[in-house]
Amino acid sequence: MANLSNDDFKKIGTNKDVSNCGLEIFAQIRENLEILKKILGPDSPYTIFNGVNRATAMLTGFHRSTVARHVSGTIRRPNDDKLLVKLNKTEKARHITSKLSIPQRALLMKRIHEIWREKKYVQVESLWEWAKSSISFQHGKTYFLLTLKGLGFVFGKLNSMTVVEERPDIAKLRVEYLNKKKELDDENAFFAAFDETWVHDGMAPTSGWQHQNTTMYKKARMVDVESAQSGPDKGKERGKRGIVLAVLTEDGVLKGSEKILVDGDDEKNQKADYHGVMNSAQFKEHMLKCIPLFAHLAASKGRKGPPTQSNSKQEIRDWLQKNGVPFSMTEKKKDLWTIAQEFVRRNGGRKAFTVYELDAWADEVEGVTILRLPPYHCFWNPIEFLWARMKKEIRGMGTITDSLPTVRDRALSILREFTSTDAAALFRHTRQSEGDVRNMLEEREMVEEVDDNESEMNEDVVATRIHFSDSDDISTSDDDNHEDYWDSDNDDGAGTSNT
């Protein structure tokens, strides 16, 4: 070291102003550290200069990963891997949460649920302190906020649905529905959803471009009707009503299922509940027409379930043979069908405490299983999203002078032109929502098991395929505003299936 001179080190060859040559200075420091390492020779391992990148980071104040990114020849991570600083908020939160063991995550979730059961609200500061003392959480509050995000918690407007969450009868029906729906999904059942909604005359936009100070123009027109208008006329909220019926399948709206019933009551005498028009007799008539159409469509998709009375003798034989059910070739069709029904019943059958006349007919004659949504769970019915889209499109093209026949024609046109791609997307959306609730039920079971036997829990964590160095980290400063790390997703649901 004593023999080093100024001539041993390189000089910057550019004439830039010092304030504009940061990269050159950065590179110069590293190159000179390389020279210093070579001069030290076998003694370099005993100094801080043996690790050139580390020494460059020390002298420049940059992070070591920053130095590595700006050095040519450095071994790079694969293209599909990301640095923590380049992850989006969701990816970062999931990665951070994956560092907790399953028991740690379960205990944290359990603690949050306990706070809610005590009719209290989660306070991040106190929950963070609890996590540090109870589950050995070793990071700062910002890290903790991202952990909560990774566990699926968000900070937003409270939207608890008390009737759906707290009534035990509805909770039981929800679990039964999810289990049956999962069975049908696993069998690759072909699904259809039915519901009804309404349209009326004068459906037009209820919002649009207008003067900022609309009140001034409204007052002016009270004095002089020739004054400038404050904006376009607002669409009607109610009018002469039509009840829209349709069956939505994964291929689109079932052809022949579109129907609009005109409410005979004057709009002044209309009730909010339109079931005086769409009553049980109308429902049965419509289903007797649509279920055979749906069964035929499902059969054309190759998704056939147990035989029904409408199957031929040979079709029942083929099904029995396929399922390994013994029978005599001399059996009559009626006897073969009885054998098939007994086999179905022995292997789970069709469970129901209440048997509806229509359900039994659909099952036995057409092979269609009626799956009824629990009360207050319309968000799991794909056709509800079709209704919202249909009404939006009708209002978008309408005026307040449109008659009910005009609105009716538009509604039918929208239903008939609804594509299979869009229909499949709606079914995927509701399946995802159902899956989310199933996962929560599993998490609840996991939380309940933690206290019983934590040692038996699997602590392996399945993370996304992302590599990180131990030095990659994020700020754990308590000064960060936690609201920056919370997102709120707002999603604007009786179904049938053929097995």
Stockholm file with secondary structure:
# STOCKHOLM 1.0

chainA/1-499         MANLSNDDFKKIGTNKDVSNCGLEIFAQIRENLEILKKILGPDSPYTIFNGVNRATAMLTGFHRSTVARHVSGTIRRPNDDKLLVKLNKTEKARHITSKLSIPQRALLMKRIHEIWREKKYVQVESLWEWAKSSISFQHGKTYFLLTLKGLGFVFGKLNSMTVVEERPDIAKLRVEYLNKKKELDDENAFFAAFDETWVHDGMAPTSGWQHQNTTMYKKARMVDVESAQSGPDKGKERGKRGIVLAVLTEDGVLKGSEKILVDGDDEKNQKADYHGVMNSAQFKEHMLKCIPLFAHLAASKGRKGPPTQSNSKQEIRDWLQKNGVPFSMTEKKKDLWTIAQEFVRRNGGRKAFTVYELDAWADEVEGVTILRLPPYHCFWNPIEFLWARMKKEIRGMGTITDSLPTVRDRALSILREFTSTDAAALFRHTRQSEGDVRNMLEEREMVEEVDDNESEMNEDVVATRIHFSDSDDISTSDDDNHEDYWDSDNDDGAGTSNT
#=GR chainA/1-499 SS CTTCCGGGSCCCCCCCCGGGCHHHHHHHHHHHHHHHHHHHGGGGGGSTTSSHHHHHHHHHCCCHHHHHHTSTTCCCCCTTCCCGGGSCHHHHHHHHHHTSCHHHHHHHHHHHHHHHHTTCCCCHHHHHHHHHHHSCCCSCHHHHHHHHHHTTCCCSCCCCCHHHHHCHHHHHHHHHHHHHHHHHHHTTCEEEEEEEEEEETTCCCSCCCCCSCHHHHHHHHHHCTTSCCSSSCCCCSCCSEEEEEEEEETTEECTTCCEEEECCSCGGGCCSCCTTTSCHHHHHHHHHHHHHHHHHHHHHTTCCCSCCTTSCHHHHHHHHHHTTCCCCTTCCHHHHHHHHHHHHHHTTCCCCSSCCHHHHHIIIIICEEEECCCTTCGGGCHHHHHHHHHHHHHHHHCCTTCCHHHHHHHHHHHHHTCCHHHHHHHHHHHHHHHHHHHHHHHHHHHHHHHTTCGGGSCCCCCCCSCCCCTTCCCCCCTTSCGGGGCCCCCCCCCEEEEC
#=GC SS_cons         CTTCCGGGSCCCCCCCCGGGCHHHHHHHHHHHHHHHHHHHGGGGGGSTTSSHHHHHHHHHCCCHHHHHHTSTTCCCCCTTCCCGGGSCHHHHHHHHHHTSCHHHHHHHHHHHHHHHHTTCCCCHHHHHHHHHHHSCCCSCHHHHHHHHHHTTCCCSCCCCCHHHHHCHHHHHHHHHHHHHHHHHHHTTCEEEEEEEEEEETTCCCSCCCCCSCHHHHHHHHHHCTTSCCSSSCCCCSCCSEEEEEEEEETTEECTTCCEEEECCSCGGGCCSCCTTTSCHHHHHHHHHHHHHHHHHHHHHTTCCCSCCTTSCHHHHHHHHHHTTCCCCTTCCHHHHHHHHHHHHHHTTCCCCSSCCHHHHHIIIIICEEEECCCTTCGGGCHHHHHHHHHHHHHHHHCCTTCCHHHHHHHHHHHHHTCCHHHHHHHHHHHHHHHHHHHHHHHHHHHHHHHTTCGGGSCCCCCCCSCCCCTTCCCCCCTTSCGGGGCCCCCCCCCEEEEC
//
